[in-house]
Amino acid sequence: MTSTIKLAVVGDDAPPGQINVRFSNVREEKQAVITVPVPNGLISEEIRWYLEDFAQYHPSERERAIEAENALLDHAKNLAFYLHCSKVLESTQSVDEPYTLILEIEDSPDMPPSMLWEALERKGALNSFANIISAVVTRVFPNGPPSQGPRDGVWNGEANTLTVLIVSARTDLETDISHRLVAHEALKSRDIVSSAVPLMKDFIRVEVIHPATFDAFQAHLEGQKPGYFSLVHLDLHGREDDSGR
């Protein structure tokens, strides 16, 4: 069983160093807006270094990596606290078995990269939620407002949007590059296309599944209408383990 919670930044009246995040439960049609603090810049930089640079460029700095990993887990637990405060998780009456939580993050210039909602995927982040066995964080990168209708001479697919899905199975931070770098390349390609063909700028979206278990991939596909995705990139470097990753 899966449950999807959508997150987006709303409004511009949050105090300095904080953002207003709307949490929406798709199944139960519940939502709430919570003011969430943005992580300290120094801590965020250490976490970024650990995720993106440690394995590739500084594998010998183990002590620094351990401290950064602990900071990452602390950040994940803070995010879990705000998720709990939103009170939009599945009610105990509607859940009688463990389930996978899917968090769909709407990326925008107002969503600071340092929020790093993917931290909730880490082991131990959601230990306080008895019914949640794992979390899968996906991101939607809108390149502009949704189109209101077809335009002459422009590809006209589902909702007039060319949607790319990246399924990234890169989970070993010590031996592989971050899945965030893979997504970055897709976004860079999107921007190149948008610059070359201005009429395409409102049509290209990128979504990311990580960690890419087969169950998460299936759940993500089943959550959309047939034909929603125009292109699926399977970034499956490695092998499937006992947990299905």
N, C-alpha and C positions, 0 to 999 in steps of 0.2 A: 504494500500500500504506500502511496505517496501523498503528500500534501504540499501545495504550492503557496508560498507567501511572496508577494511582490513588494519591492522597496523602491521608493523614489524620493528625491529631495523636493520639498514643496515650500513655497513662500520665500521671502527674503527678509523676514523680521526676526530671525534668530539672533541671540546675543553674539558678540564677537567670539570666535573660536568654537562655535557650535553650529549645527544645522538642524533643520526640521525634517524628519524622515517620516514618510507615510508608509505604514505597514498595512498590507491588504491581504486578507485570506480569500483566495479565489473560491474555494468550495463553500464556505459558510457565509460569504459575503459580509465579512466583518472588516473594519479598518480603524486605524487610530494613527494620530500624529504625535510623535515623541521627539523632544529636543535632545539631540545626542552630541556630546562633545567630540571635537576632532582631535585625534591623537597628537601628542607633543611632537614637534618637528624632529628633535634629536632621536627619539624612540623610533619614529617612522623611518628615519634614514637607516638606523641599525637593522630594522626588520627588512627594509628593501635590500640592504647589502647582503643579508643572510639569504634571502630568496633568489636574488639575481646575480650576485657576484661571488659569493663564498665558494661554491663548488667549482666554478670555472677559473677564478683568478687567485683565490686566497685559501686553498684547501688546508694549509698548515695552521691557520688561525682558529684552532678548535675552541679555545677558551672564549674568545669573542663570539664565536658561533653559538656556543651553549647559552651564553647570556642573551643573545638576540633571540634564540629559540624560546627561551623562557618568557621574554618580553612579548613574543608573538602569541604564546598561549595565554598570557595575562590579557592581552588585547582581545583574544577570542572570547574569553570568559566575560569581559566587559560587554562585548556585543551581544552575547547570549543573555546578559542581564536586561539589556534594553529590549531585546526580542520578547523576553518574559513580561516586561512592563507594558508592552503594547497590548497584551491580552487578546491577540488575534490567532494564537495557535489553536489547533483542533481541540474542541471541548472534550472532556473525558467521556461524555455521553455518546459522542459520535466515533470514538476511537476505542476499539476493544483489542487491538493488536499493535505491536511495534510498527513504526512506519519510517520512511525516508522523507526528510524535509527538503524540499526544493526551494531555494531562495532565488528569485529572479530580480536582479538588480538593474534598474534603468539608469544607464550611465548618462551623465550630462556634465557640462562644465561646472555645475553646482555640486556635484558629488566628488569630494576630495579623494584622490587616489589613495591617500593614507588611511582611509576608512578600511580598506582591504577586507571586505566581507568574506573573502575566501578563507580567512582564518577560522571560520566556523566549521570548516571541513576537517580540521585537525582533530586527532584523537584526544579525547578528554574535554573538548570545548563545550560539549552539550551533555555532560554527565549529570547535570541537575534536572534534565528532562527524561523521565523514566521511559516514556513511550517512543522517543526518537532514537533510532539505531544509527543513523548517519545523516549527514547533510550534503547536499550538492548545490553549489553556487553557480548560477549561470548569469551572463550579462547580456543585455541588449544595448547595442550602440547605435541609437538613432542618429542619422546624419542630418536630419532636418524634420520639420513638421510633416505628419502624414499627408499624403496627397489626397485631394478631394475628388479626384476622378481621372480618367485616362487622358493622356495628352497625345496629340498627333505626333507620329514618328518616334515614340518612346515605348520601350518594352512595357507591356501591361499584364503583369502577373497578379498573384494574390495580393489584393489591396494595393496594387500598383507598386509593390515593393520587391526588390531583389534581396532575398534574405539568405545569408551565408551562415551555416552552422559549423563550428569547429569542435570536433570531438577529440580532446587532448588527454592522452593517457600518461603523460610525463609526471610521475609521482615521486621519483627518487631524486631528491634535490642534490645529492652528493655526486651523482654520476650522469646527470642529464641537465639540459637547460630548462629554465622555467617555462611553463605553458603561457605565461604572460607575454614572453618574448614572441612566441608563435602568433598569439592574437595581435600583437603590435604590428607584425609584418602584414597581416591581413588588413588592419586598419590603415596602414600606410598605403597599401595598394588601392584601397577604397578612395583615399584622398587624391591619389594620382588620377584615378578614373574621373572623379568629380571635377577635378581641375581641367581635365581634357575635354569632358563633355558636361558642361554646366547643367544641362537639363536632367542629368542623372543624379544630381546631388541630393534630391529628396527621396531617392528610391533604394539606396543601398543600406542594409542593416547587417550587423555581425552579432551572432550569439555564440557563447562558449560554454561547453560542458567540461567540467573538471572537478574531481577526478572522473575519468571516462569509464565507468563501469557499464557493462551491457544493460543492466537494469536501469541505470540513469539515462542512457541513450534511448532505450525503449520508452521510458516514461516521458521523456522530452518530446519524442515524436508523437506519442499518443495524446499529448496535451494540445496538439495543434491540428488544424484541418488538413486533409490530404492536399499536397501541392503547396503548402505554406513555405517550405524550404526550397530554394532554387538550386542550392549547391551545398553539399556536405563534404567537409574535409576531415578524413579520418587520420588523425595524427597519432597512430598506434605504434609507437616505437617500443618494442619490448615483448613481453609475453603475459598471458593471463595468469593471475595467481589464484590461490584457493578462495579468495573473497570475491572473485569475479572481475578484478581490476586488470 
